[in-house]
Amino acid sequence: MKHGHRKKEILEYIKESTRERGYAPTVQEIADHVGLTSTSSVHRHLNELEEFGFIEKRSHSPRAIRVVSGSGPAANVLEQLKQLDDDTTDIIFIHGEPFLVKRATLDDIKEWRGEESTSSSN
């Protein structure tokens, strides 16, 4: 599972948990749900989701995570997150603009360079 997909899974779990139970899951519950053994990895994903504007965290409670809805840059990225596939390895921001980073195959690189693809040769 890739990083972008993991962020999407975490965000969806927070939304689902909050809707069903009335409060956000703990970091450990998130880790257990998405299959991470390290809560520090969950914290990293949560910090990035907060930086992207998808969630707000409050330090006074372990369950103080709130999904932010609305418009603006986060809403556009949220739509992109909904369409992520397993080839997406990460989301990066350059000058405030989101870019989805995908893993390139050897054939992709050859195509970009104008070379013949190995899958089309006999």
Sequence and secondary structure as in RCSB ss.txt:
>XXXX:A:sequence
MKHGHRKKEILEYIKESTRERGYAPTVQEIADHVGLTSTSSVHRHLNELEEFGFIEKRSHSPRAIRVVSGSGPAA
NVLEQLKQLDDDTTDIIFIHGEPFLVKRATLDDIKEWRGEESTSSSN
>XXXX:A:secstr
  HHHHHHHHHHHHHHHHHHHSS   HHHHHHHHT S HHHHHHHHHHHHHHTSEEE TT TT EEE  SSSHHH
HHHHHHHT  TTEEEEEEETTEEEEEE   HHHHHHHHT   GGG  
